[in-house]
Structure formats: structure tokens, C-alpha cells
Amino acid sequence: MTSKANPVRFVPRGFVPTREQQDIQLSRHRVTLIEANAGAAKTTTLALRIGEAIARGMPPGKILALVFTPQARDVMKTRLVDIGIPHSTAAQIQVRTFEEFAGEVLGAIEGPGPARLGSAQELKPHALAAIEQVSLGYAGATEFLDIRSHNVAISQFLECQLRLKATMALDENDGDTGLEESAERLGVPLTDYLWTLEYERIRLGVFDEVLFRGPFDATYDLARQLDDFPETKNALPRYGLVAGDELHDLNEASFRVLEALLDMDDLYFVGAGDRDQVIHSSLGADESYLGHRFTDKHAGCVRYPLTMTYRHGPHLAYAMEAFKQKPVDSSLPVITEIIQLHYGQARLEEGAARVVDAIGKWKSDGFPLEACAILLRERHQSVAIENALMRANIGYRTQGMQGYLQREEILFLRGMIAIALKNLASVESAAIRKAIVESLAIFGEVAFTPQEMDYAKSVIAKDPQILNSFFTGQIQRSQSEKARTRISSAVAYMEGVAAETPADAVLRDICERMDLVAVAQRIYVHPHDAAVVAKSVDGFIEVARQSGMNLRQFSEWIGAADAFVATRRSRNLVLLECVANSKGKEFDHVILPFLENGEFPSPMRDLKEEENLFYVGATRARSRLTLISPEDESTRSPFIRRMELASSRARALAAVQKNLAQTGAAPSRLELRVPYSDKDTVKSLGAQWDAARKVWYVKAGLDREPFKPWFPEE
């Protein structure tokens, strides 16, 4: 709270800081941690602290703001200007992602930097070169190697090496531990562990001259250098204030970089995060960083809360307060609706129908579809929902995941249908034809080299008629006798099946002949991912059953669905994405479907992280949250009960009325237009100078009449 001994120097434009925000703005502690709720204006409060530092004389070039994503970086830059810091001043503040900052520091050390590769496609050649080295160097020396080079394997490898780097676990091997033991200790497959070692040998070059950097590699490389060569700290730029946003995404590598900055003399740090938004543990995020890691080293570290949310009204704020058992409030004079819809025993069909009902109500209320987001616990849930949206002619877009018809497991089944009907040519998109060929090879466990895979995709995409003969000829290359027997049986069955056979019966037979669940468990490293694939396949078979179509009709329907997706308009589309990808976003209307035991929370994931995922999903909503769950209360997600919706309703309504009564409060100050020659005059009349925004102003409560000559023009 401001006092005569420590008055506020920076007054923001457009809002009056709360007492909590003002305490943070005026903090004189060397390390200040902000424990914030979702939507609590973390970024704005950090900008407020930066504005105060500038007003007290800190050069803006000596201030660093660190974030995790380019989107968060852009938001921070916008907030600095929004609160009243002049553009020219804000431009001098160093706003960087951790990766950008680490890259700049390494660039100063290394000189001209290595190639920056930002996508999986750019990293793929290096990943393939590394797995070839594993095959050549370890195949005879190590048991249990599983050498695969298809896109699923590469994707899983890139995720694995990213986690090992983020947690700094890759550097923990003491040299005396065997390869199998090291992989087991790290909890990764032996092949992926060796793949990562060879990949790093390629990336770092013969003489430790880095040849390229992919996502997060700069942060990892800098953290590693700081550990191996402590003098690297001398290369860090000198700052007076460092502000860190979204600290719930901290992992070991980024924390070590941050700690190196905090070791500087005369540096102040303020960081904000919400430990209830730790949802990326697979990438090393852990609540311990916000919990005790800072305080373990910085005894004078203080914590300030940000309990007020500015994203939604009291109804959702109090529901989250009950769910997370922590103070949450809202000063917004709005009712954020929380609507519950239920489905019966035909859970997939009825649950998807309730999603369509929720969107229909939203649209009939006059709101745009593009303001609505369906947030899924897992991607398999989209199968029924996408079909329901197509039937209702509701345009949608997916983000962070493919639509279900273009996922590997469904593409495999589409390929088997094409073998039966000899109609791959009916798939209009060459890209989808190529993806079908690759999925047939993946699930058929055919041992193509990368070059052979590319050749097969290219040739068959151009001449779809050769699919049957080509694929039949390649079956003998499956990696095991059992795999060859399974795929041979499945292909022979499909080539003999009648086009008038019910589609669901054919698909079910194929899955049984292939033992597709077991195949998925071999292909996907994590049991959870294999289970999601199995559910996705079950959902696809259910679509076929509900359609009542035979195999030929179902194939034609798939073509029409492809066309619907390909021709959908680019605007006013409902968003469909997984909850885990929604953090940092907000939507007017959020729909959370299939809230039942076994789905959300998932029994295969840590319960605490499942709670955090639900919290993240629910708090993306601004004006409406729709919860879709079973009619049978005993099977509903326990998260709904913990929101205590009925008991908090009266309190929330009273809070909305109180907030409405307070919306007419007077502004905190009046800014003046004062020529330099008049500065002493307005100062003598009681005007104050805002050094950060470089403007004279009249504080609230002071008679404004004497300042009329300097009032801003209307």
C-alpha cells in the first residue's frame, strides 16, 4: 500500500490499481513473487512494476521482461504501452522469450549463430541421420532396440529429447552407468535415449561448434554452459530489473538461466505465476519453482497475491475459489453463466449433440461462432463432435491437432477401405493419399527406410491404382513373423470383402485381425497415447455403425466429409482444441464436453495435473461456461461437484450488484497538456509529474478549475 514514505510515482492510464497491485508496484524487495489467479492481470501488474521503476529513474534499457512464448512477448509489449508508458520508452525495454534471450547471449559468445530450425519438418533430416547412427553403432551391442523412422516415431523422439533437455536430465549421467540403466533411470525407451545422444552429437558438431538449434535448444545450451563454465555469467547483460511472466511454465533449464541473472548484484526480480496452471510436467514444468526453489536460495524473497480476476464475473470466480480452495474474486459487474447439460447412455452421440445444442443456443442469443471454443481433454473426443458439427452444418477449425479423419490411426483404416474398394483415387487430396500410404506402413509395421517411404508415398499418390499390388508386395518386410501374418490376413480379408458389407462390421473385423490395440501399444511410447488411439478407433467404428452405411457408402461419406473440411469458410468458425493447448487464451464461450470419470480426470494421468487442466479450461471463459456431463451423477467428473455451484450462486449475484454500483467511480487523475514554459505554474498549483509517461496530471480530489487552461482537447 502506498504511504508518505513510499509514494507511488507511476500512475497508469485507464485504470486504478487495486491495493494488491499497488503493493507489488511499490515492492522494494530484491526478489518478489506474485501468486496470481487465472485472468488476474499478471502481465498488466508486471508492466505496472516496470512503469514504477522507470518513474523512479531506472533506464528502460536496463529492464528485461522474460516470457515463454512469442504471443506472451507481444502481449507484454502491448501492455507496457496500454498502461501509459510512451512508445519510445517502451521500445527500449528488453522484452524477450527465454529462448530469444538465451540465443542473444550465446550469439554474443559464439559470434555468427548456427542455423535456427523451428519446425519438426526442418529437424527431420537430422533426426533421421541420428537414428541411422543408432542403427549402425548400437544394433549389435545393445538389446531391445526398436529402430523406426516414420513420422510418429520422429514426433515421439523430438518430444523425448525436448523433455530430457528441459529437465537437464541428459547431463546427469555420471559416465559409470550403462546405457540401458541410464534410459531406465530417465524413464525413456532405450532407442529414444540413444537417438537423443546421437542427435546431440550431430547438433553440437565435432568440435562443440553448434551446427543448428531447434526449439528450446538455446535455453538448454546456455543453461549447460552456465553449469560447465561458470564464467559464462560474465557474458550476461547487466540489468537493474528483471520481470518474469507465466512462471508456472518454468523448467530446470530456464530456471538455471534465470538464477544466473539473479546472481547479479543490484538486480531486482519480480515474477508472476499460478501454480494451479502447471500443466506441462512432460516438459519439465513443476510447481516447486513457484513453491520453494526461489525461497531456498533467496531468503528475503516475498510473495504477494493477485486474487482478483478480470476475465470473468463472480459466478465463475467463486466456483474456482471452491474448486481450488484459494481466494478468488472478481470486480466485474457481469454474470458469467455456468450452464450444465447432460447426456444419457448413448454417451458419444448424445454428448456431441449437447455440444451442438450449446452452440445453437449461443448463436440464437446473437453471438458469433468464432467467440466459442470446445476444449477437449483428449483428441479422441473430437470424433463424435466433429461429425455432429458437420451434420449441423456448423463450421469449425482445429488447432494444435489434426481433424480426426487425418490422424494416423484413422488414415490406416481409410487405407484398408481403399484396398477393399480399390478406390484410393477417390481421395481428392494428394497430401491425404500420401498420409494414407504412410499410415498403412506404420500400422502394418513395414520396415521402410525414409527414402523408400518417400518413394512409396510419391508413386502411389500419383498412381493410386497400384496401392494393392505395391502394398501386398511390401508386406514381407514387416519386422516380425506375427506382424506379417496379421497384415497379410487383414489385406486378404479386405480384398475379398463385398462392398455391400456393413462398414462397422468390416472395420471391427480389421481391428481384430490386426490386433490394432496391441499394434498401437508398440507404436506409441506412452500408454496414455496408445489408449487415446484405441478410443479414437472405437469412435470411428461407432460413426460407421450409427450411419448404417455399407463399405462403399461409408467411403463416399468420408470423401464428402473431407470436402466439408476443405471448403469450410475461414471466418466465424467454432474452435476445437485440447485443453492443454488453451493456456494463455480466453474465449467468450467455453464448452467442456464429456466430463465423466475415465475421461476428465483421466485415470492414466496425475490427478493434481488433471485438476490444473480443468482449472485452466474453465477459466478460459469470459461470459459463458458450458459443462457437459452424464445424467447419472455417480459417473460425472468429481470436478463439477467441487465447484459448489449451487451454494455460491447467491453470493455471486450480490457481488455483481455491488460491482454494478461501483462502476461509476471517478477517474483517479486528469492528465494535462502543459507546454514546457508552464511547468512551474502547474507545479505550483499542485499538479504532479509522471516521469514514466512524461506528462503532468491532477490527482483525484484536487480542485480542477485552476487547471482549465491545460485541459486536454475533447
N, C-alpha and C positions, 0 to 999 in steps of 0.2 A: 504494500500500500504506500502511496506517495506521502511524503512528510516534508516539513520545512527543511529538515536536514538533507533530504534526498529528493528534491522536487523533480517532476517529470520535465524533460527538456524537449521531447518529441511528442507532438500531438498529431495523431493520424487524421487523414481526411476521410470523411464519410461514416465514421462510427465512433462510439465511445467505448474504450476498452473496459472490460469487466475488471473487478478487483483482482481476480486470478491472473488475468493478462497483465495487469499493471505490476503485480508482484514480480512476474517474470521479466517484464521490461526493465525494472529497476534492480534486478538481482546483481549484487556485487561479488557473488561467489565465483571462484575460478572455474568450477565445474557445476553446471546447472542442468538437471534432467527434468523434462516435462513429461508427466504421466497423463496422457491425453486420451479422451474417448474418441470414438469414430465421429467424424464431422465436427470436431471441436475447434476448428480453425487453427490447427497446429502451424501450418505454413504462414498464415497471417500473423500469428503471435511471434514466430521466429523473425519475420520481417519487421515487426514492431521493435523487437530487441535490437535488430540491426540499425533501425532508424534512430533509436536512442543512443547507440554507440557513436553514430555519425554526428548527432546533435551535440555530443559531449567532446567532439574533436577528433575522433578516430578517422584517419584517412580511409575512404571507401576501398581503395586498392589493398588495404591491409585486412580486409574481411573476406572470408571464404565460406560459402554455403555449399554443403555436400548433400547430395541426394542419390537415389539409386537408379532412376530411370530418366531418359530424355523428357518424358512427359512431365515428371515431377520437377525437372530443371526449368522447363518452360513456365510451369505454374509459379514457381518461386520468383522468376524474373518478373512475371506479371504482377504478383502480389507486392513486390517492392515498390513498383510504380503506383499501383492502386491505392496504397496507404498514404501516398503523398511524397515519396522520395523522388526528386526530379529525375527525368530520363538520363540526363548527362551524368548524374551522380550514381544512379543505379547501374549504369553501364560499366562503371569502374569496379563494382563488386564482383568478385570471382564466384560465379555460380557454376558448379560442375557436378557431374555424376562422379561417383568414386572411380569408375573406370576411366573417365576422361582425365581426372586429376592424376591418377597413377600413370597414365600414358604420358602426360606432360612432364611429370617428374622423371620418368625413365628416358624420355626424349632428351631432357637436359643432360642426363648422364651418358647416354649412348650415342648421341648425335642423331643423324637421319634415321628415323624409326623403321622397323620392319613392316611388312605388309599387314594391313588390318583386314581380317576376314570376318564379316559379320553374320554370315548365314551358314546353315548346315550344308547347303549346296556348295559353297566355297570351301568348306572344310573337308568335304567328302573325299577328294583325291588324296589328301594327307592321311585321312583315316584309313583309306584302302591300302595306301603304301605301308602304314603301320601294321595292319592285320596281316599283310603279306610277310612282313618281317617276323611276326609271331609264328606264322606257319612254317617259315624256313628255319627259324632259330630255336624253336621250343618243341616242335611236334614230336621229336623222338626222345626228348629229355623229360617231358612232363606229361603226366596222365591227365585225363579228363578235359582236354582242350576241345572246345566246340567252335571251330572256325567257320564263321558265316559272314557274308559281306553284303547282304541285302539291306534295303533301306531301314527296316525295323531294327536290325542288329546295329547299324550305324547310329541310329537315333538313340538307342539304349546306351551305346558306348559313349556318345557325346554327353549324355546326361550323367553317366557314371563318372567320367573324368572331371566334369564340372563340379560334382559333389566332392570328389577327393581333393580338388584344389580349394574349393570354398572352405572346407573344414581343415585345410592344411594337413590332412591325414597322409597325403602322398609323401610328405617329408619326414614322417615319423619312423620309418623303417631303420633299425639300427645296424643293418648290414649282416647281422648274425642270424636273422630269421629267414627260413626258407620261403620260396615263392608261394607254395600252397598255404602255408601258415599265415603269411602276410595277407593274402587275399581273404582268408577266413576271418582274420582279426578285423579287417576293414569292412567285412560284410558284403563283399562284391564277388562276382564269379571270377574264377582264375583267368579265364580268357580275357575278360574286360580289364583286369588288373595288368596283365602283360601287355595288352593292347595300349593301355594308357602309358606304360613305361616306354614302349617303342614310339608312340606318338610324341611323347615329350622329347625323346632323343632326336627325332626328326625336327621338331619345332625349335629346339634350342641350338641345333647345328653342332658341328664337330668341335668348335672352339668356344662354345657357350655364346655364340653370336646369334641372337634370336632371329629366326628366319621369317616367322609370322606370328601374329597374335589373333586368337579368336575371342569370342565374348568372355569377359571376366579374366582373361589371361594377364592383362596389365596389372590389375589389382593383385592377383596371385604372384606375379613376378616381382612386384615391388615389395610385397609382404615377405617374400622369400629373401630378397636382397637385404631388407632391413634386419632379418634374422641372421643371415650369413655374414653380412658386412655392416656392423653397427654404425660405421662412419657414413653410411648412406643417409643417415638423418641430416647430415650437414648439407645435403643437396635439396632438402625440403625448403620451399619458400617460407619466409618468415611472416607470420600473421599475428594480428592483435586479437581477433575474434574469429572463431570457427563455429558455424551453426550447422547442425546435422538434423535432417528430417527423415521421418519414417524409420527410426532406429529399430523397430521390430523386425526389419529385414537384415539386420547386421548378422554377418557370419564371421568366422575366425579370421579369414584373410583381411576383410575390410576393417575389422576391429583392430587388428595389428597396425594397419596403416593409420587409423585414427589415433591409436595410442602413441604412435611416433610423433604425431602432431602435438598431442597433449603434453609430451615431454619438454616442449619448448618453454623457455622462461617467458613470463609476462604474457602468456596466451590465455584467453578466456574461451570457454566452450559452453554452448547451450545446445542441447539436443532434445528432440521430441519423438515420442513413440507411444505405442499402445500395445502392451504385452498380450492383450487379448486378440491382437491381429497377427500373431506369429503363426503363419500357416505354411511356411516354406522350409520345414525342417529337412526335407530331402535335399535342399541346397545349403544346409548348414545353419539356417536361422534358428535362434534359440532365445527363450525369454531370459536366460541367465545374463545376457549382456545388459538388458534393462534392469535385471534383478540385482545382481551383486558384482558383476565384473568391473563396472566403473568404481563402485564404492570400495572394492577390495584394494584398489591402488590409490584412489583419491579420497582420503579420509574426510576432507572438507566438502565433499560432494553433497549438494542439497537437491531435494525433489519438490516440485511444485505441481499441483493438479490442474488440469483443464477439464472440468466436469460438464460444462455447458456445450451442447451440440447445436450447430446452426444449420444442420442438414434437414432435420425433420422435427415435427412438433412433439409435445409432451406425451402423447399416447405411445409412440414408439420409443421415446426416451425412457419412460418408466418401465416399459416391457423389457428393455435391455438392462435396465438397472436391476430388475428382478432376476433376469436370466444370468447376469454376470456377477450379481451380488456386489455391486460397487456403485458409488454415487453417479447418477447421470441425470441431467436436467436439460430443459430447452426453454428459451425465452421467446420462441416464435409463436405468434398468435394464430397458429394454424392447427387443424385437425389432420394428422396423418392417419388415414384409415387403415385398419388392420382387419382384413376380410378373411374368413375361413370358408373353404369349400371342401366337400368330401366326395369320395368315390367308394363304390361297392367292391364286390369280389372280382369283377372283371377289371382289375386294377389298372392295367396298361391302357385299355381302351377308354375306360371311364375317367381315369386320371388325366389323360390327354384331352378328353372332351371338356373337363373342368378348366383346363388351360385356355381352350378356345372360348369358353363362357366368360372367363375373366377378361380376355382381350376384347370380346364383343361388348361387354359392359363398359370397359374403358373407352372404346370407340364411340359407343352410343352416348356417353357422357360428354362427348365433344373433344376428346383429347387425341393427339396424334400417336400413331403406332410406334414411331421412332423413339418416343419417350418411354417405351415399355421394354423391359428386359426379363427374359425367362432364364433363371440361373439354376443350373443343374448341379447335382452332386457329382455325377459322372456322365460321361458322354453316351453310354448305352441308353440312358433315359430319353435321348432325343429321338429314337426310332419311332416310338408311338406318337410323340409330339409333332415331329416333322410331318408325318402322314396326316395327322389331324389338321394341321395348319394348311397343308395342300388341299385337303378336301374342302376346307372352309374358304379357300382362295385367299388366305392371309399371307402376304409376302413376308419373308423372314431372311435374315442373314446370320451366318455363324461366324464366330470369332474365336481364335485360339484352338479350333478343331475343325475337321472336315465335316460336311454333311454326311449322314450315315451311309448313303449309297456309294460314297467314295472312300470308305475305310477298308483297310486290308482284308478283314475277315468277310465283309460283305462282297467285296470285289472278287474274292476267291469263289464264293457261291455263285456270283454272276458269271464267272468264268466257266464253272461247271455247267450252268444252264446253257451257256453259249456252245459248249462241247456237245450237249444233248441235242440242241436245235440247229447246230451248225450255222449260227446267225450272229457271230461276233461283228459282222459288217453292219448290223443294225444299230450298233453303238456309234452314234454320230461323231463323238469327240475322239480324236486320235489320242489325246492325252489319257482319257479314261481307258481306251483299248490297251495302251501301254501299261497302265496301272493294273489292269486285269491280268495281263501276262505275268507281271512281276508277282502279283499275289498268288497266282497259281503255282509259281515256282517256290514261293516262300512256304505256303501251307502244304505243298507237295513235297517239301524238303528236298528239292532238286538242287544238286551242288553245282550251280553255275558260277563261273568266275565273273567278276564285274564286267569284263569285256563281252563275255558270252551273254550275260543278261542284257546289256545294252543292244547287242546284235539281235537277240530274240525279240525284244520289245519293238525295235525299229522295223524288222522284217514283217512281223505278224501284224503290226499296226497298219502297215501299207497293204498287206495281202491277208486279210482276216481268214480267208478260206483255208489256209494251211495250218490253222491252230490245232486241229485234231491230230493230223499226221505229225506235225512238229512235236507237239507235247507228248504224244504216245511214244515217239522215238526217244525222248529225253527221260522218260520215267526210270529207265535203268540206272540213271545217275543219282537217284535218291541215295541218301547217306547210309541207309541200313536196309536189310532184307525185309524187315517188318514194314518200313516206310514204303518200299517198292510194292509190296503186296497190297497194302492199303490203297495207295493211289491207283494201282493197276485195277483193282476191284472197283473202285469208285468210277474211274473213267469208262471201264467196260459196262458198268451198270448204266451210266449216263448215255452212252452211245446206243444202248438198246431200249431206253425208256421211251414210252409213247408221249407225244406232245400233248395228248389229252389227259394225261395223268394229273391229278390234283397237285398243285405246286408245293403245298406244305408237306405232302407225303413224300415227294421227291427230295425236298431239302432235308427232311428228317432222316431219310434213308442215307443220304450222302454223309451227314454228320455222324451217323452211327458207323458206317463203313470206314470212314476216315478216323474215327475216334477223335473228333475235332477238339474236344476239351483237352485231351492229353497232348495233342499237337500244339495247342495254344500254350500249354504249360511248359513245353520245351522251347517254344519260340520266345516267349516273354519272360524276362528275368524275374519280375516281381509277381508273386501270386495274385496280388490285387489286380494287376493289369490283365492277367490271364482270365480272372473271374469276370472282369468288365467285358472282355471279348466274348466270353461264353454267354453272358446276358444279352449282348448285342445280337448275337446269332439267334438266340431264343426269341428276341423281339422281332427279328426279321421273319422267322418262321411263323410267328403269330400274325404278322401282317399278311402273309400268304394265306393262312387259314381263314382269317376274317374276310379276305377278298373273295373266297370261294372260287378262285380262278384256277384253270389248268395251267400247265407249264408255259405253253405258248402265250396265253393271255397275260400271264404274270410277267413274262419277259417284255411284252408290249407295254404293259403298265409301267415297268421300270423305265423304259425309254421315254414315256410321257412325263414321268417324274423328273428325269434328267432334264428334259426340255423346260419344265416348270422352273427348276432351279436356275437353268442357264438364261432364261428370258425374263426373270423377275426384274422389276424396276429397281433403280438404285436408291430411291428415296422412300421415306415413310415405311421402313421395314422394321418389324419386331426383331430384337436382338436375341440370339440363342447362344449362350456360352456357359462354361463351367464356373462355379462359384470361385474356385481358386484363381481364375484369371480376372476377377472383377474388382480386386482390391485397388483402391485409388480412384475408382469411378463412382458415379452416382446417377440415379435414374428417377424419373418422376414415379414410375410404377415398377415394382419388382414382384415377380411371381416365383415362388419357391415350390416346385411340384414334388410329388412322391415323398412326402415327409412321413416315413414309416420306419419301423425297426427293420434293420437289414439293408436299408438304403441310405438314410441320413438320421442317425450316425451309421457309418459303415463299420461292421464288426471286424474288418481287416485293418483298420487304422487306429491310431492312438486316440482315445476318447477326448482328451484335452484339445488336441488339434481339430477334432471334429466339432467340438463346441466353438472353437475360434472360427472355423469355416462358416458355421451357421450364423454367428455374430456378424462376420464380415458380410455375408449375403443379405441378412435382414437390414443391416444399417446402410446398404446402398440406396434404400428407398427414401424419397423425399415426401411424396404426398399420399402414396398408397402402397401397402404391402399385402399381397395375397398369399395365403398359406393353404396348400392343397394336400390333404391327408385322408387316410381311410375313415369310413364311417365308424368302424369298430375302434373305440377309444383305446382298447388294450394293445392295439397294433400301431398306434400313432407314435411318431417320434416323441421321446420324452422332452425334447427341447421346447415343444409348444406349451406343455404344462408348466414348465419352469418360467415362462414369460408372465404368468399370473395376470392374464388379460382382463378377466372379469373384475378382480379386486382393485386394479389400478385405474379403471375407467372413470370413476367419479373424481378422483384426484386429478386426472389428466384434464377433464373438462373444466375444472376450477382453475387450473393453471392456464389454460387457453384464455379464459375470461380475464384473468389477471394480466396476461401478456397483452391482450387487446387494449386494456385500459392504459397500458404504459406506452403504447405506440406513438402517442402524440407528444412525447418528451421533447424539450427544446434541444437544439444542437449544442454541442459542447463549446463551440467557438465560432467567431466570424472572421474570415480571412480578409485582409485589406490589400488594396493596390496602392503602395506607397512609393513615390519617387525617392531616390537616394537623398535628395535635398530636404525631404520632410521627415527623415527617420528620427531625428532628435525630437521633433514636435510630437509625433505619435508616441514615442517612448515616454515623454513627459506626461502624456495623458493616460498612460497605463498600459499601452499596447506591449505585447510580448513578441520576441523574435524567435522564429523556428529555424534553427541553424541547418537542419537536415533538408527542409523543404525551401529554405531561403525565402521566407515570407513573414510579414508582420501580421499579428492576429489579436483579436479582442477575446478574452476569456469569457465564458458563460457567467452571467450575473453582473457583469460590469455595464454601466450605462453606455449605450452605443451611440447616443445622439451626437456627442462631440466628434465622433469619427466619420460622420456622414460624408465629408469631402473625399474620403478614401474608400467608400463602399465600392465593392466590385460592381461592374455594369450588369444589369439584369440580362 
